[in-house]
Amino acid sequence: MKELKDTITIFQNFACTKKERLDFVTENVPKLAKVWGDYNHHINYNHTQYFEEYHKLYKNNYPNLTMYNDLTKDWALIALSMLQEIDTPYILNYAEDFECNMTKEDWENFAKEAIFEKEIKFVNLTKIRKYTRDEERKMGNYTDGKYGYYYKAKDSPPTRVSGTGIFEREWYIQILTEFVEKRDEFIDKIPYGYLELPNCLEGYLDYDRGIRTYGEMQCGIPKKDIFVHWDAVTQQAEYVNKQTGVAKGNARDHDDYWNR
């Protein structure tokens, strides 16, 4: 029987020089290790600041780790290079500010259904709550699985190819290669059009270049949120409250801290 750990590689390419984000990741990684600890991890940290701290953190939690410190300011080129060293048919790419919201059982139930039964090429894992509401499902052409909802790319609720998701490796290489070849034509029109950011790729893969252009390709979303995005209004406020010892309503009330 196929094993998920032999099917999916965990993939990250990021830089984050804020101490509060490092603290968040330090708390989050041991939670993720309970789910993916035996998976292969290929992670690039695109900065020198805090590299040793991140490297130690990942090494202590992910025994099958390949860690890079490629400082090239081009997210897509680094990603393509990393993908050449990955031999699993799928990769899971996620941003470092996504908090674990799942058990190993939650993950395996959904991932096995999505990959082995439904043979998806893409699973959207970004802010999926609005796409799993009853009214949204009634509007879409979803197939109801036990642990996820499934649909053809042409019927995708969002138009964008989300950066955080499960990707068939060959398809991910295809869309990254297209982006690198054509991005100069569109760079001035892409929101967050900075080549060192993954947002640049996301901005390119939207609307008339987005997920719906892939027609019959099988996609999915889990019924349960497996990630929660670390957002400025709630979790950052909790962090600053802890650091300052001064409880305030939300992150925007802590201007003196963020502007220091």
Backbone torsions as a table, in degrees:
resi	resn	phi	psi	omega
1	MET	NA	138.9	-179.3
2	LYS	-64.7	144.5	176.6
3	GLU	-108.8	138.7	179.2
4	LEU	-61.8	-37.5	-177.4
5	LYS	-65.4	-19.4	176.3
6	ASP	-96.2	0.4	-175.2
7	THR	-111.9	-31.2	-175.3
8	ILE	-122.8	133.6	169.7
9	THR	-107.1	135.9	177.0
10	ILE	-83.2	129.6	-168.8
11	PHE	-128.8	131.5	173.9
12	GLN	-144.0	146.2	176.2
13	ASN	-146.0	103.4	-171.4
14	PHE	-154.8	169.0	170.1
15	ALA	-142.9	139.6	178.5
16	CYS	-153.3	112.7	-173.1
17	THR	-105.3	9.6	177.1
18	LYS	-89.1	131.5	-177.5
19	LYS	-62.5	-38.1	-179.0
20	GLU	-64.9	-31.8	177.6
21	ARG	-72.6	-39.2	174.9
22	LEU	-59.1	-43.2	178.8
23	ASP	-61.7	-41.3	177.8
24	PHE	-61.7	-48.2	-178.9
25	VAL	-62.2	-37.6	179.5
26	THR	-61.3	-35.7	176.9
27	GLU	-78.6	-30.5	-172.9
28	ASN	-81.8	-37.8	-173.7
29	VAL	-59.3	-43.2	177.4
30	PRO	-60.9	-30.1	175.7
31	LYS	-67.6	-44.0	179.0
32	LEU	-66.4	-33.3	-179.3
33	ALA	-64.1	-27.3	176.7
34	LYS	-67.7	-22.9	-179.3
35	VAL	-97.7	-46.1	-171.8
36	TRP	-116.8	16.8	-173.2
37	GLY	-57.3	-29.7	-177.8
38	ASP	-96.8	5.8	178.2
39	TYR	-83.4	157.6	169.1
40	ASN	-73.2	134.5	177.5
41	HIS	-119.7	126.1	172.2
42	HIS	-116.8	111.9	-171.6
43	ILE	-130.8	127.5	172.2
44	ASN	-109.5	131.9	172.9
45	TYR	-108.3	114.9	-167.5
46	ASN	-93.2	43.8	178.9
47	HIS	-162.4	166.1	175.7
48	THR	-95.4	-32.0	-179.4
49	GLN	-67.7	126.2	-179.7
50	TYR	71.3	9.0	179.7
51	PHE	-59.2	-46.5	-177.6
52	GLU	-62.0	-37.8	179.2
53	GLU	-65.8	-44.8	178.7
54	TYR	-66.1	-42.1	-178.9
55	HIS	-60.3	-46.2	179.3
56	LYS	-63.0	-43.4	-179.9
57	LEU	-59.2	-49.0	-178.2
58	TYR	-68.9	-40.6	-179.2
59	LYS	-62.5	-36.1	-179.0
60	ASN	-74.7	-18.4	-175.6
61	ASN	-114.1	-23.5	-177.6
62	TYR	-121.2	96.2	-176.0
63	PRO	-64.9	-26.4	179.6
64	ASN	-101.2	64.2	-172.7
65	LEU	-106.2	132.2	165.2
66	THR	-115.2	112.0	-174.2
67	MET	-110.9	133.5	179.6
68	TYR	-118.5	157.5	171.6
69	ASN	-133.4	52.5	178.9
70	ASP	-76.3	118.5	-174.3
71	LEU	-96.7	8.3	177.0
72	THR	-57.2	130.6	-178.5
73	LYS	-88.2	60.1	179.5
74	ASP	-153.4	96.7	-172.4
75	TRP	-58.1	-46.8	-174.5
76	ALA	-66.9	-40.1	179.6
77	LEU	-65.7	-40.0	176.2
78	ILE	-62.8	-45.3	-179.2
79	ALA	-59.4	-45.1	179.2
80	LEU	-61.7	-40.2	178.0
81	SER	-63.8	-43.5	179.3
82	MET	-64.0	-39.1	-177.2
83	LEU	-64.4	-25.0	177.9
84	GLN	-67.5	-20.0	-178.7
85	GLU	-99.9	4.7	179.6
86	ILE	-106.4	132.0	-177.0
87	ASP	-115.9	4.6	175.9
88	THR	-79.4	152.6	-178.3
89	PRO	-71.6	-15.5	179.6
90	TYR	-131.9	153.4	169.2
91	ILE	-128.2	152.2	171.6
92	LEU	-115.2	115.2	178.0
93	ASN	-104.3	128.2	176.8
94	TYR	-142.9	147.9	178.2
95	ALA	-75.4	151.0	-175.3
96	GLU	-68.5	-13.1	-178.9
97	ASP	-99.1	24.7	173.9
98	PHE	-103.4	119.5	-175.0
99	GLU	-86.7	138.2	178.6
100	CYS	-62.2	128.5	-179.7
101	ASN	-134.8	39.4	-174.0
102	MET	-149.2	159.1	168.3
103	THR	-98.2	168.5	176.6
104	LYS	-60.7	-37.0	178.8
105	GLU	-64.8	-43.7	176.5
106	ASP	-54.6	-49.0	-176.5
107	TRP	-63.5	-49.7	-175.1
108	GLU	-67.3	-37.0	178.0
109	ASN	-58.7	-48.9	-177.6
110	PHE	-72.0	-49.0	-174.0
111	ALA	-62.8	-38.8	178.3
112	LYS	-65.8	-42.0	178.3
113	GLU	-63.2	-46.7	-175.2
114	ALA	-66.1	-44.9	-173.1
115	ILE	-87.4	-49.9	-173.0
116	PHE	-82.4	-32.9	-178.4
117	GLU	-95.2	-47.6	-174.8
118	LYS	-91.4	-15.1	177.8
119	GLU	53.0	49.0	179.5
120	ILE	-69.3	158.8	170.9
121	LYS	-107.2	-19.1	-178.0
122	PHE	-150.8	133.3	172.1
123	VAL	-120.6	122.7	176.2
124	ASN	-81.0	126.0	179.6
125	LEU	-119.6	13.3	-176.8
126	THR	-102.7	118.2	173.2
127	LYS	46.5	55.3	-172.6
128	ILE	-82.2	-11.1	-173.0
129	ARG	-53.0	-42.5	-177.0
130	LYS	-69.4	-20.1	-179.8
131	TYR	-90.2	-5.4	178.4
132	THR	-107.4	2.1	177.1
133	ARG	-70.2	153.4	-176.1
134	ASP	-55.9	-45.1	-175.7
135	GLU	-66.5	-33.2	179.0
136	GLU	-70.9	-40.6	-179.0
137	ARG	-66.8	-33.6	178.6
138	LYS	-67.4	-29.9	-180.0
139	MET	-80.2	-24.3	-175.8
140	GLY	-98.6	170.3	177.3
141	ASN	-100.2	68.6	-177.7
142	TYR	-87.8	143.6	164.2
143	THR	-99.1	128.2	-173.9
144	ASP	-87.7	108.0	173.5
145	GLY	-90.3	-179.4	178.9
146	LYS	-73.4	-36.5	-175.1
147	TYR	-119.1	-6.8	-179.3
148	GLY	-151.7	171.7	172.8
149	TYR	-111.2	142.5	-173.9
150	TYR	-129.5	146.7	-174.4
151	TYR	-159.2	160.6	174.7
152	LYS	-80.5	150.7	-176.9
153	ALA	-54.5	-38.2	-178.4
154	LYS	-63.2	-19.3	-179.7
155	ASP	-104.7	13.1	-176.5
156	SER	-58.7	133.3	176.2
157	PRO	-60.5	-52.5	174.1
158	PRO	-84.2	156.4	177.1
159	THR	-87.8	-19.3	-172.5
160	ARG	-91.3	147.2	168.6
161	VAL	-83.0	106.9	-177.7
162	SER	-64.8	145.1	178.5
163	GLY	-73.7	-32.1	179.0
164	THR	-94.2	112.6	-177.1
165	GLY	-179.2	179.7	172.5
166	ILE	-98.9	128.5	-177.4
167	PHE	-124.2	135.7	164.6
168	GLU	-61.9	129.6	-172.3
169	ARG	-57.7	-46.5	-177.7
170	GLU	-63.8	-37.1	178.1
171	TRP	-68.5	-38.8	178.7
172	TYR	-63.0	-42.0	175.8
173	ILE	-60.7	-40.7	179.9
174	GLN	-60.3	-48.1	-175.9
175	ILE	-73.8	-32.8	175.5
176	LEU	-66.5	-41.6	179.6
177	THR	-63.5	-44.2	177.2
178	GLU	-60.0	-42.8	179.5
179	PHE	-60.2	-47.3	-179.0
180	VAL	-62.3	-38.8	-177.2
181	GLU	-72.4	-32.1	-170.5
182	LYS	-112.9	-7.5	-169.4
183	ARG	-61.1	-30.9	-177.5
184	ASP	-61.9	-26.6	179.1
185	GLU	-70.7	-25.7	-169.8
186	PHE	-119.8	-3.3	-168.9
187	ILE	-55.8	-35.0	-178.4
188	ASP	-74.0	-13.5	-177.9
189	LYS	-104.2	-3.4	-176.6
190	ILE	-89.2	126.6	173.0
191	PRO	-60.4	140.4	-177.0
192	TYR	53.0	51.7	-175.5
193	GLY	-79.6	53.3	178.5
194	TYR	-108.9	122.9	-171.3
195	LEU	-63.8	-23.4	-179.5
196	GLU	-78.7	-7.5	-177.5
197	LEU	-106.3	142.2	175.1
198	PRO	-66.1	-22.2	178.6
199	ASN	-58.2	-29.5	-179.6
200	CYS	-63.5	-44.2	177.0
201	LEU	-63.3	-44.4	179.3
202	GLU	-59.9	-42.4	-180.0
203	GLY	-64.0	-33.8	177.2
204	TYR	-69.8	-40.8	-175.0
205	LEU	-87.2	59.6	-178.3
206	ASP	-141.8	161.4	177.4
207	TYR	52.4	-119.3	-173.7
208	ASP	-74.4	-1.1	171.3
209	ARG	-120.2	13.3	-172.3
210	GLY	-87.5	-167.7	-172.4
211	ILE	-61.3	-32.4	-175.1
212	ARG	-69.0	-17.4	179.5
213	THR	-73.9	-7.9	-179.1
214	TYR	-93.7	13.2	165.7
215	GLY	53.6	-110.5	-172.3
216	GLU	-84.2	-0.3	-178.1
217	MET	-58.3	135.4	-175.6
218	GLN	-82.4	129.6	-178.5
219	CYS	-130.3	171.4	178.7
220	GLY	-161.9	168.0	171.0
221	ILE	-141.1	144.2	177.1
222	PRO	-74.0	151.2	176.2
223	LYS	-71.0	-30.7	-179.5
224	LYS	-104.0	135.7	173.4
225	ASP	-63.2	117.2	177.7
226	ILE	-95.0	-12.1	173.4
227	PHE	-128.8	150.8	167.9
228	VAL	-123.5	127.6	-177.2
229	HIS	-73.3	130.5	177.8
230	TRP	-73.1	103.5	-170.5
231	ASP	-108.5	161.8	-171.5
232	ALA	-69.2	-31.0	-170.5
233	VAL	-81.2	-34.7	-174.5
234	THR	-107.1	-67.5	-172.6
235	GLN	-67.4	-35.4	177.2
236	GLN	-66.4	-35.0	177.1
237	ALA	-63.6	-43.3	177.8
238	GLU	-60.4	-39.8	178.9
239	TYR	-62.5	-48.3	-176.6
240	VAL	-69.3	-36.2	174.8
241	ASN	-55.8	-43.0	-179.4
242	LYS	-67.1	-40.7	-177.3
243	GLN	-70.4	-37.8	-174.0
244	THR	-96.7	-19.1	-175.0
245	GLY	72.9	11.7	179.6
246	VAL	-117.0	112.3	-178.3
247	ALA	-80.7	123.6	175.7
248	LYS	-129.9	170.4	-170.9
249	GLY	-65.7	-48.4	179.5
250	ASN	-155.6	-178.7	-173.5
251	ALA	-61.0	-31.1	-177.6
252	ARG	-69.2	-19.8	177.4
253	ASP	-79.2	-6.7	-176.4
254	HIS	-105.3	39.1	-177.0
255	ASP	-57.2	-35.4	-179.1
256	ASP	-64.1	-32.0	178.8
257	TYR	-74.2	-49.0	-175.8
258	TRP	-69.2	-26.2	-178.0
259	ASN	-94.3	6.5	-175.3
260	ARG	-68.7	NA	NA
